[in-house]
Amino acid sequence: MPKFAANLTMLFNEVPFLERFALARAAGFDGVELLFPYAYPAHELAERLHDHQLQLVLFNLPAGDWNAGERGMACDPQRVAEFRHGVQQALDYALALGVTRLHCMAGKLPAGLTPELARSTYLDNLRYAAALLAPHGIALLIEPINFYDMPGYFLNTSKQALDIIAEAACANLFLQYDIYHMQRMEGELSNTIRARLAQIRHMQIADTPGRHEPGTGEINYRFLFTLIDELGYDGWLGCEYIPAGETLAGLGWRSALCR
């Protein structure tokens, strides 16, 4: 059976954030992920993880002003210093929380910037971040995101991401494969997972339309979960979906879709 990590930014929103760790453990999760930890002292999060015997498996590098619509800055040549400061901040949190995978959001293509310069900036920033994280055994991940939900985002397809990974040539740079985003952008889920498993270090799940629980939409998660097991994937599947109703009431998909 795949290993599922509750995304505490998306799930258990019925309670304040720091109370979600207890609910995740009570619901049977061993791992959790979240978008950003930076609003809380690292020691406070570490206490929650310890008290509830949870592993924090992933979070994002700082991504700018999220509430204002920013979605990362790694492709912006005007924000290289800010990006590098954020890498160090993320590393400090990762070391305090025992996290070995960090996701770098590419950001939206800045107005007036050519895609070529954005790509060059992105590559330089990825190489910098990967080099800083490597001595600590931390993998840097990049994730293509669909342009319907996030118009203007620089990284949209698995091919684009894999080409960047190949060109960056960093031993600790890998693909974060979000099944929901890739169904919307390109389909070919099972063939891509099968062909690119060696480059994938984290997966995330949600169904479409609606980005709700697996089993609520068009994606054949019963088939995909079986395939992921058969391929020997030993990483986590982050439950990064919007519950259609109350979080606990919607968790029956785990037993219904997994053998």
Number of C-alpha atoms within 10 A of each C-alpha: 13 17 14 21 26 29 26 23 18 17 22 22 15 11 10 8 13 13 14 21 23 17 19 22 18 12 13 11 18 18 23 26 25 20 17 16 19 14 6 10 10 16 12 11 19 17 12 16 20 11 12 15 15 19 18 23 25 25 22 22 28 26 21 17 10 10 7 7 11 13 21 22 28 29 31 22 19 12 13 17 10 14 25 19 11 18 22 16 14 23 20 12 20 23 13 13 21 15 20 18 24 26 22 26 24 27 22 21 21 17 7 6 12 10 13 10 14 22 20 16 20 25 20 16 25 27 18 15 25 22 17 16 22 15 9 12 11 21 21 28 26 26 25 24 25 22 16 12 10 14 12 16 22 26 23 22 19 23 13 12 20 20 10 20 22 12 10 18 13 18 13 21 30 24 24 23 29 23 24 26 26 20 17 17 17 14 14 10 18 14 10 15 20 13 10 14 17 11 17 18 22 25 22 20 21 26 24 20 12 14 18 21 24 26 18 18 15 11 19 14 20 16 12 17 17 15 15 19 14 10 12 10 20 13 15 20 27 24 25 26 22 20 22 13 10 13 17 15 10 15 14 12 15 16 9 11 16 15 10
